[in-house]
Amino acid sequence: MKHPFRDYTTEEALSLARDCKYGPLPKPDDPTPTIDDAIEIIRNHPSWKAFNWITGYTAVQVLRASRGEKVDWT
């Protein structure tokens, strides 16, 4: 899945969630989260609450669309 207006994919969104959970240099054996877990991880990240985190918002849109939800692409 790729965002229609921004250059962002499901794989990148999952990678962002993995980085949020394990830090910017995760170990090779740190698992990639599921789509549902990734959405929760990103939404609970301090950047989500501190300001309008466009990257996190875009990642959640892509992840939601990847699991079959209808998304209002903004």
PDB file of N, CA, C and O in Angstrom:
ATOM      1  N   MET A   1       0.861  -1.179   0.000  1.00  0.00           N
ATOM      2  CA  MET A   1       0.000   0.000   0.000  1.00  0.00           C
ATOM      3  C   MET A   1       0.894   1.225   0.000  1.00  0.00           C
ATOM      4  O   MET A   1       1.916   1.263   0.685  1.00  0.00           O
ATOM      5  N   LYS A   2       0.500   2.220  -0.772  1.00  0.00           N
ATOM      6  CA  LYS A   2       1.241   3.474  -0.857  1.00  0.00           C
ATOM      7  C   LYS A   2       0.259   4.620  -0.687  1.00  0.00           C
ATOM      8  O   LYS A   2      -0.840   4.594  -1.241  1.00  0.00           O
ATOM      9  N   HIS A   3       0.653   5.616   0.075  1.00  0.00           N
ATOM     10  CA  HIS A   3      -0.175   6.805   0.269  1.00  0.00           C
ATOM     11  C   HIS A   3      -0.353   7.501  -1.083  1.00  0.00           C
ATOM     12  O   HIS A   3       0.617   7.637  -1.829  1.00  0.00           O
ATOM     13  N   PRO A   4      -1.563   7.943  -1.414  1.00  0.00           N
ATOM     14  CA  PRO A   4      -1.780   8.525  -2.742  1.00  0.00           C
ATOM     15  C   PRO A   4      -1.140   9.895  -2.966  1.00  0.00           C
ATOM     16  O   PRO A   4      -0.892  10.270  -4.112  1.00  0.00           O
ATOM     17  N   PHE A   5      -0.866  10.650  -1.901  1.00  0.00           N
ATOM     18  CA  PHE A   5      -0.322  12.002  -2.070  1.00  0.00           C
ATOM     19  C   PHE A   5       1.086  12.159  -1.531  1.00  0.00           C
ATOM     20  O   PHE A   5       1.804  13.084  -1.913  1.00  0.00           O
ATOM     21  N   ARG A   6       1.479  11.266  -0.653  1.00  0.00           N
ATOM     22  CA  ARG A   6       2.810  11.349  -0.050  1.00  0.00           C
ATOM     23  C   ARG A   6       3.577  10.084  -0.393  1.00  0.00           C
ATOM     24  O   ARG A   6       2.976   9.024  -0.571  1.00  0.00           O
ATOM     25  N   ASP A   7       4.863  10.179  -0.485  1.00  0.00           N
ATOM     26  CA  ASP A   7       5.703   9.039  -0.821  1.00  0.00           C
ATOM     27  C   ASP A   7       5.935   8.205   0.431  1.00  0.00           C
ATOM     28  O   ASP A   7       6.989   8.305   1.060  1.00  0.00           O
ATOM     29  N   TYR A   8       4.939   7.372   0.800  1.00  0.00           N
ATOM     30  CA  TYR A   8       5.007   6.599   2.039  1.00  0.00           C
ATOM     31  C   TYR A   8       4.289   5.275   1.828  1.00  0.00           C
ATOM     32  O   TYR A   8       3.185   5.241   1.283  1.00  0.00           O
ATOM     33  N   THR A   9       4.919   4.178   2.261  1.00  0.00           N
ATOM     34  CA  THR A   9       4.374   2.838   2.046  1.00  0.00           C
ATOM     35  C   THR A   9       4.093   2.130   3.368  1.00  0.00           C
ATOM     36  O   THR A   9       4.482   2.601   4.437  1.00  0.00           O
ATOM     37  N   THR A  10       3.419   1.006   3.274  1.00  0.00           N
ATOM     38  CA  THR A  10       3.151   0.192   4.456  1.00  0.00           C
ATOM     39  C   THR A  10       4.452  -0.252   5.122  1.00  0.00           C
ATOM     40  O   THR A  10       4.572  -0.214   6.346  1.00  0.00           O
ATOM     41  N   GLU A  11       5.415  -0.668   4.319  1.00  0.00           N
ATOM     42  CA  GLU A  11       6.695  -1.120   4.872  1.00  0.00           C
ATOM     43  C   GLU A  11       7.382  -0.005   5.661  1.00  0.00           C
ATOM     44  O   GLU A  11       7.960  -0.255   6.718  1.00  0.00           O
ATOM     45  N   GLU A  12       7.317   1.217   5.150  1.00  0.00           N
ATOM     46  CA  GLU A  12       7.921   2.354   5.853  1.00  0.00           C
ATOM     47  C   GLU A  12       7.166   2.656   7.151  1.00  0.00           C
ATOM     48  O   GLU A  12       7.775   3.008   8.161  1.00  0.00           O
ATOM     49  N   ALA A  13       5.843   2.517   7.117  1.00  0.00           N
ATOM     50  CA  ALA A  13       5.042   2.755   8.316  1.00  0.00           C
ATOM     51  C   ALA A  13       5.358   1.712   9.396  1.00  0.00           C
ATOM     52  O   ALA A  13       5.461   2.046  10.576  1.00  0.00           O
ATOM     53  N   LEU A  14       5.510   0.454   8.986  1.00  0.00           N
ATOM     54  CA  LEU A  14       5.870  -0.592   9.940  1.00  0.00           C
ATOM     55  C   LEU A  14       7.277  -0.369  10.489  1.00  0.00           C
ATOM     56  O   LEU A  14       7.542  -0.627  11.664  1.00  0.00           O
ATOM     57  N   SER A  15       8.165   0.108   9.640  1.00  0.00           N
ATOM     58  CA  SER A  15       9.527   0.414  10.077  1.00  0.00           C
ATOM     59  C   SER A  15       9.529   1.565  11.087  1.00  0.00           C
ATOM     60  O   SER A  15      10.278   1.532  12.064  1.00  0.00           O
ATOM     61  N   LEU A  16       8.700   2.570  10.854  1.00  0.00           N
ATOM     62  CA  LEU A  16       8.585   3.683  11.800  1.00  0.00           C
ATOM     63  C   LEU A  16       8.123   3.169  13.164  1.00  0.00           C
ATOM     64  O   LEU A  16       8.675   3.550  14.197  1.00  0.00           O
ATOM     65  N   ALA A  17       7.112   2.304  13.163  1.00  0.00           N
ATOM     66  CA  ALA A  17       6.610   1.757  14.424  1.00  0.00           C
ATOM     67  C   ALA A  17       7.695   0.939  15.130  1.00  0.00           C
ATOM     68  O   ALA A  17       7.835   1.005  16.351  1.00  0.00           O
ATOM     69  N   ARG A  18       8.447   0.184  14.365  1.00  0.00           N
ATOM     70  CA  ARG A  18       9.542  -0.619  14.945  1.00  0.00           C
ATOM     71  C   ARG A  18      10.591   0.294  15.580  1.00  0.00           C
ATOM     72  O   ARG A  18      11.087   0.017  16.672  1.00  0.00           O
ATOM     73  N   ASP A  19      10.922   1.383  14.886  1.00  0.00           N
ATOM     74  CA  ASP A  19      11.877   2.349  15.432  1.00  0.00           C
ATOM     75  C   ASP A  19      11.334   3.023  16.689  1.00  0.00           C
ATOM     76  O   ASP A  19      12.080   3.257  17.641  1.00  0.00           O
ATOM     77  N   CYS A  20      10.042   3.335  16.696  1.00  0.00           N
ATOM     78  CA  CYS A  20       9.431   3.945  17.889  1.00  0.00           C
ATOM     79  C   CYS A  20       9.495   2.995  19.077  1.00  0.00           C
ATOM     80  O   CYS A  20       9.708   3.425  20.210  1.00  0.00           O
ATOM     81  N   LYS A  21       9.314   1.717  18.820  1.00  0.00           N
ATOM     82  CA  LYS A  21       9.291   0.734  19.902  1.00  0.00           C
ATOM     83  C   LYS A  21      10.691   0.371  20.398  1.00  0.00           C
ATOM     84  O   LYS A  21      10.906   0.265  21.605  1.00  0.00           O
ATOM     85  N   TYR A  22      11.647   0.179  19.480  1.00  0.00           N
ATOM     86  CA  TYR A  22      12.963  -0.324  19.854  1.00  0.00           C
ATOM     87  C   TYR A  22      14.076   0.713  19.767  1.00  0.00           C
ATOM     88  O   TYR A  22      15.214   0.424  20.139  1.00  0.00           O
ATOM     89  N   GLY A  23      13.773   1.906  19.288  1.00  0.00           N
ATOM     90  CA  GLY A  23      14.802   2.926  19.115  1.00  0.00           C
ATOM     91  C   GLY A  23      15.252   2.995  17.667  1.00  0.00           C
ATOM     92  O   GLY A  23      14.908   2.126  16.866  1.00  0.00           O
ATOM     93  N   PRO A  24      16.019   4.024  17.327  1.00  0.00           N
ATOM     94  CA  PRO A  24      16.385   4.238  15.920  1.00  0.00           C
ATOM     95  C   PRO A  24      17.335   3.184  15.346  1.00  0.00           C
ATOM     96  O   PRO A  24      17.510   3.115  14.130  1.00  0.00           O
ATOM     97  N   LEU A  25      17.945   2.371  16.193  1.00  0.00           N
ATOM     98  CA  LEU A  25      18.847   1.313  15.716  1.00  0.00           C
ATOM     99  C   LEU A  25      18.401  -0.028  16.300  1.00  0.00           C
ATOM    100  O   LEU A  25      19.092  -0.594  17.147  1.00  0.00           O
ATOM    101  N   PRO A  26      17.239  -0.544  15.850  1.00  0.00           N
ATOM    102  CA  PRO A  26      16.770  -1.806  16.410  1.00  0.00           C
ATOM    103  C   PRO A  26      17.733  -2.946  16.067  1.00  0.00           C
ATOM    104  O   PRO A  26      18.433  -2.914  15.055  1.00  0.00           O
ATOM    105  N   LYS A  27      17.743  -3.940  16.932  1.00  0.00           N
ATOM    106  CA  LYS A  27      18.562  -5.123  16.686  1.00  0.00           C
ATOM    107  C   LYS A  27      17.931  -5.929  15.545  1.00  0.00           C
ATOM    108  O   LYS A  27      16.718  -5.864  15.349  1.00  0.00           O
ATOM    109  N   PRO A  28      18.719  -6.669  14.807  1.00  0.00           N
ATOM    110  CA  PRO A  28      18.167  -7.456  13.699  1.00  0.00           C
ATOM    111  C   PRO A  28      17.063  -8.434  14.116  1.00  0.00           C
ATOM    112  O   PRO A  28      16.188  -8.764  13.315  1.00  0.00           O
ATOM    113  N   ASP A  29      17.107  -8.893  15.365  1.00  0.00           N
ATOM    114  CA  ASP A  29      16.088  -9.852  15.802  1.00  0.00           C
ATOM    115  C   ASP A  29      14.881  -9.188  16.479  1.00  0.00           C
ATOM    116  O   ASP A  29      13.980  -9.887  16.941  1.00  0.00           O
ATOM    117  N   ASP A  30      14.848  -7.851  16.544  1.00  0.00           N
ATOM    118  CA  ASP A  30      13.656  -7.163  17.046  1.00  0.00           C
ATOM    119  C   ASP A  30      12.556  -7.302  15.995  1.00  0.00           C
ATOM    120  O   ASP A  30      12.740  -6.887  14.851  1.00  0.00           O
ATOM    121  N   PRO A  31      11.425  -7.878  16.368  1.00  0.00           N
ATOM    122  CA  PRO A  31      10.392  -8.147  15.367  1.00  0.00           C
ATOM    123  C   PRO A  31       9.700  -6.884  14.857  1.00  0.00           C
ATOM    124  O   PRO A  31       9.589  -5.885  15.569  1.00  0.00           O
ATOM    125  N   THR A  32       9.249  -6.952  13.635  1.00  0.00           N
ATOM    126  CA  THR A  32       8.421  -5.891  13.070  1.00  0.00           C
ATOM    127  C   THR A  32       7.015  -6.074  13.628  1.00  0.00           C
ATOM    128  O   THR A  32       6.486  -7.185  13.600  1.00  0.00           O
ATOM    129  N   PRO A  33       6.405  -5.015  14.130  1.00  0.00           N
ATOM    130  CA  PRO A  33       5.069  -5.162  14.712  1.00  0.00           C
ATOM    131  C   PRO A  33       4.016  -5.479  13.650  1.00  0.00           C
ATOM    132  O   PRO A  33       4.205  -5.220  12.462  1.00  0.00           O
ATOM    133  N   THR A  34       2.917  -6.038  14.109  1.00  0.00           N
ATOM    134  CA  THR A  34       1.779  -6.239  13.225  1.00  0.00           C
ATOM    135  C   THR A  34       1.179  -4.870  12.896  1.00  0.00           C
ATOM    136  O   THR A  34       1.522  -3.868  13.523  1.00  0.00           O
ATOM    137  N   ILE A  35       0.296  -4.838  11.927  1.00  0.00           N
ATOM    138  CA  ILE A  35      -0.333  -3.560  11.565  1.00  0.00           C
ATOM    139  C   ILE A  35      -1.097  -2.983  12.746  1.00  0.00           C
ATOM    140  O   ILE A  35      -0.985  -1.789  13.027  1.00  0.00           O
ATOM    141  N   ASP A  36      -1.873  -3.808  13.443  1.00  0.00           N
ATOM    142  CA  ASP A  36      -2.633  -3.312  14.598  1.00  0.00           C
ATOM    143  C   ASP A  36      -1.710  -2.790  15.697  1.00  0.00           C
ATOM    144  O   ASP A  36      -1.959  -1.730  16.271  1.00  0.00           O
ATOM    145  N   ASP A  37      -0.643  -3.536  15.985  1.00  0.00           N
ATOM    146  CA  ASP A  37       0.323  -3.087  16.989  1.00  0.00           C
ATOM    147  C   ASP A  37       1.020  -1.804  16.552  1.00  0.00           C
ATOM    148  O   ASP A  37       1.254  -0.911  17.367  1.00  0.00           O
ATOM    149  N   ALA A  38       1.350  -1.711  15.265  1.00  0.00           N
ATOM    150  CA  ALA A  38       2.045  -0.531  14.746  1.00  0.00           C
ATOM    151  C   ALA A  38       1.188   0.724  14.910  1.00  0.00           C
ATOM    152  O   ALA A  38       1.699   1.783  15.274  1.00  0.00           O
ATOM    153  N   ILE A  39      -0.099   0.608  14.645  1.00  0.00           N
ATOM    154  CA  ILE A  39      -0.996   1.757  14.813  1.00  0.00           C
ATOM    155  C   ILE A  39      -0.996   2.205  16.270  1.00  0.00           C
ATOM    156  O   ILE A  39      -0.915   3.399  16.558  1.00  0.00           O
ATOM    157  N   GLU A  40      -1.086   1.250  17.179  1.00  0.00           N
ATOM    158  CA  GLU A  40      -1.088   1.581  18.608  1.00  0.00           C
ATOM    159  C   GLU A  40       0.237   2.201  19.043  1.00  0.00           C
ATOM    160  O   GLU A  40       0.249   3.173  19.798  1.00  0.00           O
ATOM    161  N   ILE A  41       1.342   1.649  18.575  1.00  0.00           N
ATOM    162  CA  ILE A  41       2.666   2.173  18.933  1.00  0.00           C
ATOM    163  C   ILE A  41       2.812   3.617  18.463  1.00  0.00           C
ATOM    164  O   ILE A  41       3.256   4.478  19.222  1.00  0.00           O
ATOM    165  N   ILE A  42       2.439   3.880  17.220  1.00  0.00           N
ATOM    166  CA  ILE A  42       2.582   5.234  16.673  1.00  0.00           C
ATOM    167  C   ILE A  42       1.655   6.210  17.391  1.00  0.00           C
ATOM    168  O   ILE A  42       2.063   7.323  17.723  1.00  0.00           O
ATOM    169  N   ARG A  43       0.420   5.802  17.630  1.00  0.00           N
ATOM    170  CA  ARG A  43      -0.527   6.695  18.315  1.00  0.00           C
ATOM    171  C   ARG A  43      -0.146   6.972  19.761  1.00  0.00           C
ATOM    172  O   ARG A  43      -0.539   7.996  20.320  1.00  0.00           O
ATOM    173  N   ASN A  44       0.615   6.070  20.373  1.00  0.00           N
ATOM    174  CA  ASN A  44       1.043   6.274  21.756  1.00  0.00           C
ATOM    175  C   ASN A  44       2.413   6.933  21.865  1.00  0.00           C
ATOM    176  O   ASN A  44       2.899   7.171  22.970  1.00  0.00           O
ATOM    177  N   HIS A  45       3.028   7.223  20.747  1.00  0.00           N
ATOM    178  CA  HIS A  45       4.346   7.861  20.757  1.00  0.00           C
ATOM    179  C   HIS A  45       4.188   9.319  21.208  1.00  0.00           C
ATOM    180  O   HIS A  45       3.219   9.977  20.831  1.00  0.00           O
ATOM    181  N   PRO A  46       5.129   9.827  22.010  1.00  0.00           N
ATOM    182  CA  PRO A  46       5.011  11.213  22.493  1.00  0.00           C
ATOM    183  C   PRO A  46       4.865  12.245  21.373  1.00  0.00           C
ATOM    184  O   PRO A  46       4.202  13.265  21.563  1.00  0.00           O
ATOM    185  N   SER A  47       5.463  12.000  20.225  1.00  0.00           N
ATOM    186  CA  SER A  47       5.346  12.961  19.114  1.00  0.00           C
ATOM    187  C   SER A  47       3.908  13.093  18.637  1.00  0.00           C
ATOM    188  O   SER A  47       3.515  14.151  18.146  1.00  0.00           O
ATOM    189  N   TRP A  48       3.115  12.030  18.774  1.00  0.00           N
ATOM    190  CA  TRP A  48       1.718  12.055  18.329  1.00  0.00           C
ATOM    191  C   TRP A  48       0.928  13.065  19.153  1.00  0.00           C
ATOM    192  O   TRP A  48       0.050  13.756  18.636  1.00  0.00           O
ATOM    193  N   LYS A  49       1.249  13.140  20.427  1.00  0.00           N
ATOM    194  CA  LYS A  49       0.490  14.003  21.335  1.00  0.00           C
ATOM    195  C   LYS A  49       1.066  15.413  21.452  1.00  0.00           C
ATOM    196  O   LYS A  49       0.350  16.344  21.819  1.00  0.00           O
ATOM    197  N   ALA A  50       2.339  15.575  21.146  1.00  0.00           N
ATOM    198  CA  ALA A  50       3.008  16.851  21.375  1.00  0.00           C
ATOM    199  C   ALA A  50       2.719  17.888  20.293  1.00  0.00           C
ATOM    200  O   ALA A  50       2.652  19.083  20.579  1.00  0.00           O
ATOM    201  N   PHE A  51       2.549  17.440  19.068  1.00  0.00           N
ATOM    202  CA  PHE A  51       2.309  18.371  17.969  1.00  0.00           C
ATOM    203  C   PHE A  51       1.701  17.609  16.803  1.00  0.00           C
ATOM    204  O   PHE A  51       1.508  16.396  16.897  1.00  0.00           O
ATOM    205  N   ASN A  52       1.399  18.284  15.719  1.00  0.00           N
ATOM    206  CA  ASN A  52       0.824  17.647  14.542  1.00  0.00           C
ATOM    207  C   ASN A  52       1.917  16.871  13.808  1.00  0.00           C
ATOM    208  O   ASN A  52       2.589  17.414  12.931  1.00  0.00           O
ATOM    209  N   TRP A  53       2.089  15.613  14.167  1.00  0.00           N
ATOM    210  CA  TRP A  53       3.154  14.760  13.643  1.00  0.00           C
ATOM    211  C   TRP A  53       2.715  14.195  12.294  1.00  0.00           C
ATOM    212  O   TRP A  53       2.057  13.157  12.237  1.00  0.00           O
ATOM    213  N   ILE A  54       3.078  14.875  11.218  1.00  0.00           N
ATOM    214  CA  ILE A  54       2.619  14.511   9.877  1.00  0.00           C
ATOM    215  C   ILE A  54       3.089  13.116   9.482  1.00  0.00           C
ATOM    216  O   ILE A  54       2.329  12.354   8.884  1.00  0.00           O
ATOM    217  N   THR A  55       4.329  12.773   9.806  1.00  0.00           N
ATOM    218  CA  THR A  55       4.835  11.446   9.448  1.00  0.00           C
ATOM    219  C   THR A  55       4.033  10.355  10.151  1.00  0.00           C
ATOM    220  O   THR A  55       3.654   9.365   9.525  1.00  0.00           O
ATOM    221  N   GLY A  56       3.774  10.526  11.436  1.00  0.00           N
ATOM    222  CA  GLY A  56       2.991   9.547  12.179  1.00  0.00           C
ATOM    223  C   GLY A  56       1.567   9.456  11.669  1.00  0.00           C
ATOM    224  O   GLY A  56       1.019   8.361  11.544  1.00  0.00           O
ATOM    225  N   TYR A  57       0.966  10.592  11.375  1.00  0.00           N
ATOM    226  CA  TYR A  57      -0.398  10.615  10.853  1.00  0.00           C
ATOM    227  C   TYR A  57      -0.469   9.894   9.509  1.00  0.00           C
ATOM    228  O   TYR A  57      -1.381   9.103   9.268  1.00  0.00           O
ATOM    229  N   THR A  58       0.496  10.174   8.639  1.00  0.00           N
ATOM    230  CA  THR A  58       0.551   9.519   7.329  1.00  0.00           C
ATOM    231  C   THR A  58       0.739   8.015   7.502  1.00  0.00           C
ATOM    232  O   THR A  58       0.091   7.227   6.814  1.00  0.00           O
ATOM    233  N   ALA A  59       1.616   7.615   8.411  1.00  0.00           N
ATOM    234  CA  ALA A  59       1.856   6.191   8.657  1.00  0.00           C
ATOM    235  C   ALA A  59       0.573   5.498   9.109  1.00  0.00           C
ATOM    236  O   ALA A  59       0.259   4.409   8.629  1.00  0.00           O
ATOM    237  N   VAL A  60      -0.168   6.111  10.019  1.00  0.00           N
ATOM    238  CA  VAL A  60      -1.408   5.514  10.498  1.00  0.00           C
ATOM    239  C   VAL A  60      -2.429   5.417   9.370  1.00  0.00           C
ATOM    240  O   VAL A  60      -3.142   4.417   9.277  1.00  0.00           O
ATOM    241  N   GLN A  61      -2.515   6.419   8.520  1.00  0.00           N
ATOM    242  CA  GLN A  61      -3.432   6.345   7.372  1.00  0.00           C
ATOM    243  C   GLN A  61      -3.092   5.149   6.488  1.00  0.00           C
ATOM    244  O   GLN A  61      -3.978   4.382   6.109  1.00  0.00           O
ATOM    245  N   VAL A  62      -1.819   4.990   6.163  1.00  0.00           N
ATOM    246  CA  VAL A  62      -1.387   3.889   5.300  1.00  0.00           C
ATOM    247  C   VAL A  62      -1.669   2.550   5.978  1.00  0.00           C
ATOM    248  O   VAL A  62      -2.149   1.622   5.328  1.00  0.00           O
ATOM    249  N   LEU A  63      -1.380   2.437   7.262  1.00  0.00           N
ATOM    250  CA  LEU A  63      -1.610   1.183   7.979  1.00  0.00           C
ATOM    251  C   LEU A  63      -3.096   0.853   8.045  1.00  0.00           C
ATOM    252  O   LEU A  63      -3.480  -0.303   7.863  1.00  0.00           O
ATOM    253  N   ARG A  64      -3.913   1.824   8.297  1.00  0.00           N
ATOM    254  CA  ARG A  64      -5.367   1.589   8.338  1.00  0.00           C
ATOM    255  C   ARG A  64      -5.879   1.127   6.982  1.00  0.00           C
ATOM    256  O   ARG A  64      -6.684   0.199   6.905  1.00  0.00           O
ATOM    257  N   ALA A  65      -5.420   1.763   5.918  1.00  0.00           N
ATOM    258  CA  ALA A  65      -5.826   1.356   4.570  1.00  0.00           C
ATOM    259  C   ALA A  65      -5.321  -0.053   4.266  1.00  0.00           C
ATOM    260  O   ALA A  65      -6.000  -0.823   3.586  1.00  0.00           O
ATOM    261  N   SER A  66      -4.153  -0.389   4.759  1.00  0.00           N
ATOM    262  CA  SER A  66      -3.577  -1.715   4.527  1.00  0.00           C
ATOM    263  C   SER A  66      -4.398  -2.821   5.171  1.00  0.00           C
ATOM    264  O   SER A  66      -4.408  -3.953   4.688  1.00  0.00           O
ATOM    265  N   ARG A  67      -5.082  -2.497   6.255  1.00  0.00           N
ATOM    266  CA  ARG A  67      -5.915  -3.521   6.891  1.00  0.00           C
ATOM    267  C   ARG A  67      -7.367  -3.459   6.400  1.00  0.00           C
ATOM    268  O   ARG A  67      -8.246  -4.117   6.957  1.00  0.00           O
ATOM    269  N   GLY A  68      -7.605  -2.667   5.360  1.00  0.00           N
ATOM    270  CA  GLY A  68      -8.900  -2.668   4.696  1.00  0.00           C
ATOM    271  C   GLY A  68      -9.874  -1.595   5.124  1.00  0.00           C
ATOM    272  O   GLY A  68     -11.019  -1.585   4.672  1.00  0.00           O
ATOM    273  N   GLU A  69      -9.442  -0.689   5.989  1.00  0.00           N
ATOM    274  CA  GLU A  69     -10.335   0.389   6.415  1.00  0.00           C
ATOM    275  C   GLU A  69     -10.442   1.455   5.331  1.00  0.00           C
ATOM    276  O   GLU A  69      -9.513   1.668   4.552  1.00  0.00           O
ATOM    277  N   LYS A  70     -11.582   2.111   5.300  1.00  0.00           N
ATOM    278  CA  LYS A  70     -11.733   3.268   4.426  1.00  0.00           C
ATOM    279  C   LYS A  70     -11.038   4.447   5.098  1.00  0.00           C
ATOM    280  O   LYS A  70     -11.283   4.740   6.269  1.00  0.00           O
ATOM    281  N   VAL A  71     -10.173   5.116   4.349  1.00  0.00           N
ATOM    282  CA  VAL A  71      -9.382   6.210   4.900  1.00  0.00           C
ATOM    283  C   VAL A  71      -9.677   7.489   4.134  1.00  0.00           C
ATOM    284  O   VAL A  71      -9.722   7.492   2.903  1.00  0.00           O
ATOM    285  N   ASP A  72      -9.879   8.584   4.875  1.00  0.00           N
ATOM    286  CA  ASP A  72     -10.036   9.896   4.265  1.00  0.00           C
ATOM    287  C   ASP A  72      -8.631  10.456   4.040  1.00  0.00           C
ATOM    288  O   ASP A  72      -8.020  11.018   4.949  1.00  0.00           O
ATOM    289  N   TRP A  73      -8.134  10.292   2.820  1.00  0.00           N
ATOM    290  CA  TRP A  73      -6.754  10.734   2.513  1.00  0.00           C
ATOM    291  C   TRP A  73      -6.685  12.253   2.543  1.00  0.00           C
ATOM    292  O   TRP A  73      -7.277  12.930   1.702  1.00  0.00           O
ATOM    293  N   THR A  74      -5.959  12.777   3.518  1.00  0.00           N
ATOM    294  CA  THR A  74      -5.804  14.235   3.614  1.00  0.00           C
ATOM    295  C   THR A  74      -4.354  14.607   3.588  1.00  0.00           C
ATOM    296  O   THR A  74      -4.018  15.790   3.658  1.00  0.00           O
TER     297      THR A  74
END
